[in-house]
Amino acid sequence: MKLEFEIYSKDTMPTEKKAGEISCLFCTNYPDMYSDDTREYDISRYDSSQKIQQQIKDGNFYITASLSGEIVGMTKFRKEAHEWLGSWIMVKKEYRNKGIGEQLFYKSYEALQERAPKDIKTYLVLDIHKENTPSIVLFERMGFERKEGKSEEFWKFKKEIVSN
Ligand SMILES: CC(C)(COP(=O)(O)OP(=O)(O)OC[C@H]1O[C@@H](n2cnc3c(N)ncnc32)[C@H](O)[C@@H]1OP(=O)(O)O)[C@@H](O)C(=O)NCCC(=O)NCCS
């Protein structure tokens, strides 16, 4: 499967059309364990096309994976102190379990490595709902440490970003 990756950051802003395409991923591919209200709230607060563009201007960055021009998955990160917080990794339902999540993870890790300072340890951290089995399987396979999360419902997955 030949995936093409794009990294969107302050210097490489997505067009409004691309931001709209990323936003659309949230409509039908949001994790099943959350209610429609939670999804709608998240989209209006963070993941509408306008909010995506604003968040990129504010320092978040998004990586998309496309197949023949169609965005099939994305990741989203922001930096806080010495941690990169992974807000999302998402693959379209019809393309899951084909290794796209794994490839997106490697691409994202590589992008973070390029941005990692040589002298300070930095980490990639994600909060994952305990019922989110596909994500747990993926992150354990990728060598993340599983730790207590922000509440009883969540695990925190953490991995050091070792710079090249
Ligand atoms: C998490 C997610 C990105 C994974 O994407 P993907 O492209 O399917 O990932 P991969 O194919 O690389 O790996 C998925 C793994 O989960 C496994 N898996 C999927 N469903 C499973 C289940 N119900 N039980 C056990 N394992 C399961 C797959 O077999 C695969 O592991 P394997 O390759 O060792 O067999 C995708 O499921 C998704 O978009 N979920 C909704 C968004 C989300 O919850 N994101 C995480 C929170 S930020």
The ligand as an ORCA input file, in Angstrom:
! r2SCAN-3c Opt
* xyz 0 1
  C      -6.335      3.210     16.516
  C      -6.356      3.226     15.000
  C      -5.745      4.528     14.517
  C      -5.523      2.062     14.451
  O      -5.418      2.209     13.031
  P      -5.142      0.924     12.088
  O      -4.752      1.439     10.752
  O      -6.254     -0.021     12.156
  O      -3.843      0.340     12.831
  P      -2.986     -0.957     12.462
  O      -3.635     -1.712     11.355
  O      -1.578     -0.515     12.241
  O      -3.007     -1.767     13.844
  C      -4.221     -2.050     14.516
  C      -4.037     -3.272     15.387
  O      -5.188     -3.442     16.245
  C      -5.612     -4.806     16.152
  N      -7.039     -4.830     16.491
  C      -8.046     -4.155     15.880
  N      -9.218     -4.423     16.494
  C      -8.928     -5.266     17.523
  C      -9.716     -5.890     18.529
  N     -11.024     -5.674     18.619
  N      -9.090     -6.687     19.423
  C      -7.746     -6.904     19.354
  N      -6.954     -6.325     18.420
  C      -7.543     -5.528     17.516
  C      -5.302     -5.183     14.754
  O      -5.274     -6.594     14.573
  C      -3.918     -4.554     14.583
  O      -2.915     -5.305     15.234
  P      -1.962     -6.354     14.449
  O      -1.407     -5.617     13.270
  O      -0.950     -6.728     15.477
  O      -2.862     -7.457     14.029
  C      -7.826      3.070     14.458
  O      -8.421      1.956     15.057
  C      -8.707      4.285     14.690
  O      -8.722      5.223     13.900
  N      -9.507      4.276     15.776
  C     -10.423      5.411     16.065
  C      -9.664      6.619     16.572
  C      -8.969      6.312     17.881
  O      -9.521      5.664     18.756
  N      -7.729      6.796     18.016
  C      -6.942      6.592     19.221
  C      -7.183      7.631     20.240
  S      -6.156      9.025     19.950
*
